[in-house]
Amino acid sequence: MIINYSAVKAKLPVIVGIILLLICILLIVPLRSVSLSDSSKIARISAELSAEHLSEKIGASAEVVRNYSYVISHFVASDIVPVEKKREFLLEQVKEMHLREKNRINFRLSFEPNALDGVDGQFVNKTGGNSNGHFAVRFADGKLFEPTDDCYDADFYKTPKTTKLETFTEPFRENVNGENTLMVCFATPILVNDTFLGIVGTDYYMDELENLVEDKRMIGRSKFITDKGIVVLHSEAERIGKIDDKFGIPEIREKMAEGKIFDGFYKSEGHEVYRVHIPVDMGENSNPWFYVVEVPAKKIYADAQKTIIFVVIIFALIFTSLYFFIKTILQNRELKDLHRVKDKLFSVVAHDLRGPMATLVSILNLATNNNNNVEKQIKLLKKISGRVEDTFNLLDNLLRWAKSQMQGMNPTPAYFDVYDSSCAVTKHLQSIAEDKHIILKNSIAKRQAYADKDLFSVVLRNLAMNALKYTPSGGSITLGSEIQDDMLVISVKDTGTGMSEEVQKNLFNLHETNSRRGTNDEKGTGLGLVLCSDLVKANNGKIWFDSKEGEGSTFYFSVLMKA
């Protein structure tokens, strides 16, 4: 087989470059997915930690309210404090709770009319009561506010009264120390024997939790929104109290209604963002609110791009090293093949060409010394002609083989008539066949083939010469042709000595083949069949044979019939 290492070496950068490009293309999708996944995980973990902190902070305050509700329920139902002292006692307790929280949480305590002692009428126009007999007090900013009727229409009172469950209200704004402050109220019912008496509640100043949306370690922008999409916390103050700008996306509303963690890439207002939604439990009677982290998609894509570039650089370094490694191997093999070609050339020149040339010189000397014997001169001239032709064929094979090994083959295919080419081959071989008393018959049909005509003739000549060499006197050689599919198969059949199985195994292997003597002690180089194999493959064909020792051989090779 011909391996043109120079050609392979020349194309090696292109081959390695194409492989690297293909690998990079194949890696871009999974690398991008992995990189996006990693960046998304970081954003998600940050969101989960902040949401957990928020939930703990809200939950801790809610637990305080739950405890007070439990204590007050037992206090109302018990006789520990006389009825006429219960209002005053409760006022002191609420004030103490408020002060304990350093005035940063408002406390509300509201009862149903006459629920506390049944005689609320006596407290008309007094602190802690009103003309309707209600007991509804609120501590805010360290002050006790007179009760008003409007609290009984608020969600923080009506919802626990209806459901007997704790609840968080929708955010609302209230003037605190001259500032319009956003608040949410958590209220839990006061129940005695499953009878609703009132509520204990706390108003949360949401600005206390602003640090959760302004955390410098946070990737992207964070906010806290209600289940209705109202923004409670946001790094941009003007957005607080408004509907979240992406709450209008149906998918987001549907997933928020499910109350589970979800994330994804969303496009809104011309910008693509990655959003993480972490539900925050807001009490028994409230749907979860959501802590949301938004990371600009371009930031995540940029991180993914950095990962891809890094991996591509690594692969480029690996393939550069691989390129030089393969190049070194090819150079070494090329040098070995050149040495092999050189050794074979010297071997042929020293042994196979030297013998025929020496014989030719001897015959020429005999012809020169027999000037007067015309008959002997004619015989000697025939021998000279045969020897010259043998030597020419030997030299032609040698040069073709050496050229193919060093430069490769560049066939020039064209349409030609195989019969005409075969006739030209048999014409030159007819005299050799006659000298050995061998019948050389050309039965190749007139057909067009598409191949390199010169290479075709060299293959046919070598196979026919080989057949003549190993066919004894009285034998026959037949050249034939047949069509198989879209190929034209040429055959050279002889009635010669055939080949043993050992010879057949190494027939086309230059390193293993040893040239055998012909029936008339003809010598060869062992190059003929090796050259035929290379030439046939260069012509896009195949070569094979059938042989049995003592019964002759048939060699076949195929050529294309159409381009």
N, C-alpha and C positions, 0 to 999 in steps of 0.2 A: 504494500500500500504506500502511496506517495503521501508524505507529510511535509508540506512546505513550511518549515519552521520560520523562515524569514517573513512569509506572508502572514502567518499567525501572529508573529511578534509585532509586525507593523500594525495589525488590526487590534492588538491587545488593549491599547488605551480606549479605543471605541467600545470594545466588548465589555471591559470593566466598567466604563462610564454608563453603558446601557444597563448593565446589571445593577449598578448603584442607583440609577434613576428609577428602575422598576421597583427595587426594594423600597426606595423612599416613597414612591407613589403608593405601594401596598401598605406602607407603615403610616401614611398620613392620616387615614381614617381612624385606625385603632389608636394611634398616638394622640390624635386630637380628642377622641372620646375619653381616653384615659386622663389626659391633661385637664379637659373640661371637668371630668369627674372629680379629680383631685382638688381643683380650685373650688368646685361646688361644695365638696365635703368640708373644706376649710370654712367657707361662708356658713354652711349649715351648722357646723359644730359651734362657731361663734354665736350664731343665733340661738341655738339650743341652750348654751351657757347663760346668755343674757336673759332669755325667757325664763329659765329656771330661777335666776336671781330675782327677776320681777315677780314671778309666781310666789316665791318664798316671802318676799317683802309684803305683798298683798295678802298672802295667806296668813302671815303672822298677825297682821292687824285684824284680819277677819276673825282669827281665833280669839283675839282679845274680846271682840264684840260678842262672839258666841258664848264665851265664859260669863260675861256680864249679863247676857240674856238669861243664861241658866241661873245665875245667882239672884237676879231680880225676880224671875219667875217664882223661885222658892221663897224669896222675901215677901212677895205680894201674898202668896198662899199661906204664909205662916203668921203666927202671932208674936214673933220675936219683938217687933216694934209695934206700939199701939197705933191704931188706925189714924188718929189725929196727928201722929208724928211721922207717918210714912212719907208724905210729900217732902217735908223738910229733910228727912234722912236721904231720900233719893237725890234731892238737889245737891247735898253735900257730896254724895258719892260721884255724881256726874262731874261736879266741879273738880274733885280730886283726880278723876280719870283724865280730865282735860289737862290739868296741870302736869300730871305725870308724863303726858305725851308732849310736854313743852310747847303747848298751844299750837302745834302743827297739824293736829287733826281735830276737826269739829265733832262734837258729840251731840246726838239727838236722842231724846227720850220722849215718846209720845204715847198716850194712853187713850183708850176709848172713853167717851163721856161716862163719868161716874164709875168707871171700871176699878179705880183704885180703892175707893172707900164708900162709894154710893152716896156721898154727901158733897159732891164737888161744888154745889151751888153756894156754899158758904165762903168759897175762895174767889167770888166775883170781884174783879178789880184789884186783886192781890197778886203778888209775884208767884208765878207757878200756876196760875189759873186764869180763866177768862169768863166772860158773861155766859158762855154756853156750858160751863162746867167742865171744860177740857183741862187736861194736864199735859201740856206739850212744851217742853223746854229745850233750848239749844245753847250750848256753850261754843263760842267761836272767838278766837284771838283773845282768850282769857276773860271774856265777858259773858254774862248771862243775858240772853235775849228774851224779851217777852214773848209768850206763846201767841201764835196766830192760827187762824182757822185754815189757811191755805195749805199747810203741811198735810192735811188729811186728804187733799186732792192730788198729792204728789205720788209718783210711782213708788218711791221708797216706802210709802205707807200702804198704798192700795194693794200692791202686788203681794207682800207678805200676808196681808189680811185675807186676800182671796185664796192664796195657795197654801198658807201656813208654812211657807218655806223661805229661806233666806234668799236675797237677791241683790244684784248690782244694778244700779240705774244707768240710763244713758247719760253721757257727760252733760254737764250744764255749767253755766258761768254765773259767778256771784261776786259781788264787790267785797273784797277782803283788803282792809287797810288802804282803801282808795284805789285798789287795782282790780281790774276785771279778770278774775282768776277762774281757770277751768277746774272743775271738780267732778268727782263721781261719788255716789253714796252707796255704801254697803249697809243693808239693814237686815236684821234677823228678828223673827217674831217672838213676843213674850206670850208663852202659852201656859195656862193652868188647867189641868184636866182636859187638855185638847181644846180649850176655849181661848180664842184670841183676845188678848187684853190690850196689846199695843206693840210697839217696836223699840228696839235699841239700834241706833245707827251711827255710822261715822262718815264724815265727808273727807275724802282724800284730796289734798292739794296735789295735783298731778305734776306740778313743777318740782316736787320733791324727787321725782323719778327721772328727771331730765338727764341725769348722768348716764342712764342706760341707752340713750340714743346719741350721746355725744362721746362715747368711749372711743378714744383715739386708736385703740387696738382693733376696733371693729373694722372688718372689711366691708366697704360699701356704706350704705345709708340705712338706718333702722328707724322703725316707727312702731307705735302701739295703736291698734285699731279695734273698734268694737265689732260685734258680729254683724252689725248693720253697715260696717265700713267707715264709721266716723273716726277721724284721727284724734287720738287722745294724747299721744306723745309724738313729737317730730322735732328733728334738728332745726327745721325752719318754722319759726313760731307762727308765721302767717297761715300755715297749713293746718294748725291745730283747730279742731272743732268742725272742720270741713270733711266732705266725703273723700276717701282715698281715691287718687286719680286713676287707679286701675281696678277699682271695685266694680266698675261697669262691665268688665270682661266676664261673660257668662260662666266660663269655666272656673274662674276664681270664686265667684259667688257660690256656685254649686259645691265646690270642694270645701269652702269655708263652712257651708251648712252641714257637711259631714263631720266637722269637728276633729279632723285628723291632721297630722303633719303632712305637708305637701310642698313641693318645689317644682320649678321649671323655668323655661325661658319664655318671656312674654314680650309682645311688641305693643307699645302704646305711645301715642303722640310722636310717632316717628323714631322712637328710641327702643332698642332691645335691651331688656334687663333680665338678670337671673334673680328670681324671688324665692325666698324661703319663708314659709308660713308655719309658725310654731303656736299651737293652741295654748292658751293660759286659762286655767279653771277659774271661773268667776262666781262660784257658789252653786247651791243646789238647784235654784230656780232660774239660773241664767245660762244662756249659751256661752261657750268659751269665746273669749276675745283672742286676738292674734297678735303676737309679736312678729313683725315682718322685717326681713333684711333684704335690701335690694343692692345688687352689685351690677354695675354696667357691663353688658355682655362684652364690650370691646376690651375691658380689663381682663376678663377671663380668657378671651380669645388671644390676647397678647401673651398671657402666661402660658397658654397652650402652645403658641407659636415659639416661645423661648424653648420649651421642652423639645419641640420638633426639631428646631435648629440645632440644639445640643446633640440630639440623637443622630441627626444627619451628619454633623461634624465627626462624631465618633465613628459612624459607618464609613465616612470618607477616609478617615485615617486608617481604618481597618483595611479598606479596599486598596488604598494607596500602598500599604505594606504588602497586601496580597498581590498587587500588580507587579511590584518589583520582585517579589518572590517567584511568581510565575515566569516573569521575564528572564530571571536568572536560570530557572529550570530549562526554559526553551533555548536559551543561549548555549547551555551545557549540552542539551540534546542535539542542537544544530552542529556544534563542534564535533560531537561524537559521530554524527552522520557524515560530516565532511571528512573526518578521518576514515570512516568506513568506505566512503566513495574513493578516497585517495588510495587506500589499501587495495581495494578491488581493482582500481585502474592499474596500479603497479603490478598486481598479480596477473592481470590479463596481458598487459604489455610484456611482462617478463616471461610468461609461460605460454599463454594461448596464442599470442600474436608472433612471438619469436619463432615458434616451431613452424608455422605455415610460411613465414618469410624465409626461414632457412631452407625449407623444401623448395620454395619458389626460386631461390638463388641457385640451388643445385640443378634444378631442371633447366634453368636458363643457361647454365654452364654447359650442360649436355647438348642443348640445342646449338650452342655456339660451336662446339667441337664436332658436330656431325653436319657440317656444311654440305657434304656431298651426298648424304643419305636423306633424300626428300621425304621418303615414307616415315622414317624415324622422326624427322623434324615436325611432320604433321601431327604425329601422335604426341610428341612433346608439347607442341603448341596447344593441343586440346587439354592436356594436363595443366599447362600454365593457365589457360583460360578458367578451368575449374577452380584451381587454387586461388587465382586472383578474385574470382567471384565469392568463394568461401571467405577469403580474407576481408573482402569488402563488406559482406554481410555481417561478419563478426565485428568489424570496426564500426559499422553503422549502428548495430545494436548497442555496442559499448558507449558510443558517443551520445546516443539518444537517452540511454539509461542514466549516464552521468549528468546530462543536462536536466533531465526530469528531477533528479535528486537534489540538484543545486538551485534550479530556477523554477521548478514546478512545470506543469503543462498548461498550455494555452491553446486548446483546440479551436479551429475555425470551422464549425459545421456548415454544410451546404448539401443540397440535393445532388445525388450522382447515381449512376447505374452500377450496381454491384457486379453485374455480369461482366461489363467492360473492364472494371478494375481487376476482377479475378483472372480474366484472360491475360492481362498484362503481367500478372504474377506468374501464372503457369507457363507463359512463353519463356521466361527466364529460367524456369526450373525444369523445363522439358529435357534439356540436354543431360542434366544430372540424373533424371529418372531413366533415360535411355542407357546411360553408362552403367546403371545398376540393374538394368533390365526390369524396371518397375513400370507398371501401367499407371499413368497419372491422368485421371478423368475429371473434367470440369462439368458438373451437372447443376451449377448455380443458375437459377432462372433470372431472366431480365426483369429486374425490379428496381424501383427508386428507394434509396435510403437517405436519411438525414443525419450526417455525421461528418467528421473530418476525414476526407478521402485518403489523405496520406497515411494517417494513423490506421485506418481500416486496412490499407494495403500492407503496412508493416506487420500487423497482427496476422493477416492471412498468410503472408510469406513465411513468417517465423513458424507458424503451425505446420505449414506444408513442408518446410525444410526439416522440421523436427520429425515429421512422419517419414520423410525420405531417409533420414539418418537411421531410424530404428525399424525400417522395413527391409527385409532381406530380398535378394534377387528373386524375381519371379512373382513378387507380391504386387499389390495394387493400392492406390490411394484415390479416394473419391471426395471431391468437393461438392457439397450440396447446400440447399437452402429450403426453408419452410417458414410460414407465417404463424406466429403465436401471439394472439391478441393484437396489440398495436406494434409489436416488435418483429423484426426480421432476424431469424436465427440461421447463422452460417455454421456448417459442420465440415470437419476434416476427418475422414475415416480412413484408417490404414489396417493392413493385415500383418502388422509387425509384431514385435516381441512383447508388447504390452508392458504393464508395470506391476510391481509387487505392491502390497498394501503399505509397506514402510515407505516406499518411494512416493506413493500417492499422498501420504499424510503431509509431506513437506514440499510438495511440488511447486507451490507459489511463494515459498519462503526463502529468500536469498541467503539468510544466515544458515539455513539447514540443508539447502539443496546442494548436492554434489553431482556435477555433470557426469553422465554415463557415456561410455564409448558406444559409437554406432555399430551397425552390422558390418561395416567395412573399416572398423577401427577409427571412425571419424571422431574428432575431439570437439568439445564445446565449452562455453564459459559458464553455463548455468544461468545466464542472464535472459535467454530468449523467452521462457515462459513467464518469468517475473515481469519482464518488460510488457509482454502481451496482457497480463492482468492489469497493469497500470494503465495501458493505453485503452483497453476496453472500458474501464471505469471512467476514464477521462471522456470517453465518447458516450457516457450515460448508458452503458450496457452491462451485461454480466458475462462471465466466462465459467465454464464447468466442463466435466469430462466423464466418460465411461471407459473403464479399462480393466482387462483381465490378463494376468501374466500368461504369455504364450499364445494369446488369441487376438492381440491387436488393441488399438485404442481409438476412441472417437472424441475429438475436442469440439466444443460448441462455444460460440459467442454471439451475443445479440446486439443489434443496432436499432435505433429508432427509424420508423418509416415516415413519421411526420414531425414537424417542429412543435 
